[in-house]
Amino acid sequence: MELNPQQLVFYLFALLTIGSAVVVVTIRNIVYAAFALMVTLFSVAGLYVFLQADFLAATQVIVYVGGILVLILFGVMMTSGSLDLKLKLERGQLFWGGVVSLIIFGLLLSVITNTPQWDNVDVGASQEPTTHKIGEMIMKEEFLLPFEIASILLLVALIGAALISRKEVRDE
């Protein structure tokens, strides 16, 4: 079986996603875990590109890598001096965590094996980008009002967070 370059890059992204996700949950240094999480999120964005979901790939990079991961890193850096906790792992926790993980793995495997094949999907065919369709749907009348309400709510939350974090307000 010979792999074409597209399949090779896909398998590289899949291996990178799984490998960096394993590093995230096994490494003890939280800063290294955050950087491994960044690699995982970028790899998932690459997999979205292979699924021809360019909007999801861009959203993955902008929201998760650009926003949430930076927030996690700032939180780690700001609290690194006050995190001198010694966590103990009891034997029961490791056993039950393994049992739950195996059950979830079995459920996912059964869903994968019982999913019918996509016979009508031509993987090699180039489709038009999804961003154009999503943009048209958001800007039509039925989705424009909820979109604008969500943006106003996010703006109010951002202003409230900035107001709460001010030093003068916290000292009173």
C-alpha positions as CSV (number, residue, x, y, z in Angstrom):
1,M,0.0,0.0,0.0
2,E,1.5,3.3,-1.1
3,L,0.5,6.5,0.5
4,N,0.0,9.7,-1.5
5,P,1.4,13.0,-0.1
6,Q,-2.1,14.0,1.1
7,Q,-2.5,10.8,3.1
8,L,1.0,11.1,4.5
9,V,0.3,14.7,5.8
10,F,-3.0,13.6,7.2
11,Y,-1.4,10.7,9.2
12,L,1.3,13.1,10.3
13,F,-1.3,15.5,11.7
14,A,-3.2,12.6,13.4
15,L,0.0,11.2,14.9
16,L,1.0,14.7,16.1
17,T,-2.4,15.2,17.6
18,I,-2.4,12.0,19.5
19,G,1.2,12.3,20.6
20,S,0.9,15.8,21.9
21,A,-2.3,15.0,23.7
22,V,-0.6,12.2,25.5
23,V,2.2,14.6,26.5
24,V,-0.4,17.1,27.8
25,V,-1.9,14.5,30.3
26,T,1.4,12.8,31.3
27,I,3.9,15.6,31.7
28,R,4.3,17.1,35.2
29,N,5.5,20.6,34.2
30,I,2.4,22.7,33.6
31,V,4.1,25.1,31.2
32,Y,5.3,22.3,29.0
33,A,1.8,20.8,29.1
34,A,0.4,24.1,27.9
35,F,2.8,24.2,25.0
36,A,2.0,20.6,24.2
37,L,-1.7,21.6,24.2
38,M,-0.9,24.3,21.7
39,V,0.6,21.7,19.4
40,T,-2.5,19.5,19.9
41,L,-4.9,22.4,19.0
42,F,-2.9,23.3,15.9
43,S,-2.9,19.7,14.8
44,V,-6.7,19.5,15.3
45,A,-7.0,22.6,13.1
46,G,-4.9,20.8,10.5
47,L,-7.3,17.9,10.6
48,Y,-10.2,20.3,10.1
49,V,-8.6,21.5,7.0
50,F,-8.5,17.9,5.7
51,L,-12.2,17.6,6.4
52,Q,-12.7,20.8,4.2
53,A,-14.0,22.7,7.2
54,D,-11.9,25.8,6.8
55,F,-14.1,27.9,9.0
56,L,-13.7,25.5,11.9
57,A,-9.9,25.4,11.3
58,A,-9.7,29.2,11.5
59,T,-11.9,29.3,14.5
60,Q,-9.8,26.7,16.2
61,V,-6.6,28.7,15.7
62,I,-8.1,32.1,16.6
63,V,-10.3,31.1,19.6
64,Y,-8.5,28.2,21.2
65,V,-4.8,28.8,20.3
66,G,-5.0,32.5,20.1
67,G,-7.3,33.2,23.0
68,I,-7.8,30.4,25.5
69,L,-4.3,29.0,25.4
70,V,-2.8,32.5,25.9
71,L,-5.2,32.9,28.8
72,I,-4.1,29.6,30.3
73,L,-0.4,30.6,29.9
74,F,-1.0,34.0,31.6
75,G,-2.8,32.3,34.4
76,V,0.1,29.8,34.9
77,M,2.7,32.5,34.7
78,M,0.9,34.8,37.2
79,T,0.3,32.1,39.7
80,S,3.5,30.0,39.3
81,G,5.0,31.4,42.5
82,S,2.0,30.5,44.7
83,L,1.5,26.9,43.3
84,D,3.6,24.9,45.7
85,L,1.0,22.1,46.1
86,K,2.1,18.5,46.5
87,L,-0.6,16.4,44.9
88,K,-0.9,12.8,45.9
89,L,-2.3,10.2,43.6
90,E,-4.0,7.3,45.3
91,R,-4.2,3.9,43.9
92,G,-7.9,3.9,43.6
93,Q,-7.9,7.0,41.5
94,L,-5.6,5.6,39.0
95,F,-7.6,2.3,38.8
96,W,-11.0,3.9,38.3
97,G,-9.6,6.5,35.9
98,G,-8.3,3.6,33.8
99,V,-11.6,1.8,34.0
100,V,-13.6,4.9,32.9
101,S,-11.1,5.5,30.1
102,L,-11.5,2.0,28.8
103,I,-15.3,2.3,28.9
104,I,-15.2,5.6,26.9
105,F,-12.7,4.1,24.5
106,G,-15.0,1.1,23.9
107,L,-18.0,3.3,23.4
108,L,-16.1,5.4,20.8
109,L,-14.8,2.3,19.1
110,S,-18.4,0.9,18.9
111,V,-19.7,4.2,17.4
112,I,-16.8,4.1,14.8
113,T,-17.4,0.5,13.8
114,N,-21.2,0.9,13.6
115,T,-21.2,4.1,11.5
116,P,-22.2,3.4,7.9
117,Q,-19.7,4.2,5.2
118,W,-20.0,7.5,3.4
119,D,-20.4,6.1,-0.1
120,N,-21.7,9.4,-1.6
121,V,-18.8,11.5,-0.4
122,D,-16.0,12.0,-2.9
123,V,-12.9,12.8,-0.7
124,G,-10.7,13.9,-3.6
125,A,-13.3,16.4,-5.0
126,S,-12.7,20.0,-4.2
127,Q,-15.7,21.7,-2.6
128,E,-16.2,25.4,-2.2
129,P,-15.1,26.9,1.1
130,T,-17.5,26.8,4.0
131,T,-16.7,30.3,5.2
132,H,-18.7,31.9,2.4
133,K,-21.8,29.9,3.2
134,I,-21.5,30.6,6.9
135,G,-21.0,34.3,6.3
136,E,-24.1,34.4,4.1
137,M,-26.2,32.6,6.7
138,I,-25.1,34.9,9.6
139,M,-25.8,38.1,7.6
140,K,-29.3,37.1,6.5
141,E,-32.2,38.4,8.5
142,E,-32.9,35.3,10.5
143,F,-29.5,35.0,12.1
144,L,-28.4,38.7,12.1
145,L,-30.2,39.6,15.4
146,P,-28.9,36.7,17.4
147,F,-25.4,37.3,16.1
148,E,-25.5,41.0,17.1
149,I,-27.0,40.2,20.5
150,A,-24.1,37.7,21.2
151,S,-21.5,40.3,20.2
152,I,-23.1,42.8,22.6
153,L,-23.2,40.3,25.4
154,L,-19.5,39.4,24.8
155,L,-18.6,43.1,24.8
156,V,-20.4,43.7,28.1
157,A,-18.7,40.6,29.6
158,L,-15.3,42.0,28.5
159,I,-16.0,45.4,30.0
160,G,-17.2,43.8,33.2
161,A,-14.1,41.7,33.5
162,A,-11.9,44.7,33.0
163,L,-13.9,46.6,35.6
164,I,-13.7,43.8,38.2
165,S,-9.9,43.3,37.7
166,R,-9.1,47.0,38.4
167,K,-7.0,47.4,41.5
168,E,-9.0,50.2,43.0
169,V,-12.2,48.1,42.9
170,R,-10.5,45.0,44.4
171,D,-9.0,47.0,47.4
172,E,-12.3,48.4,48.6
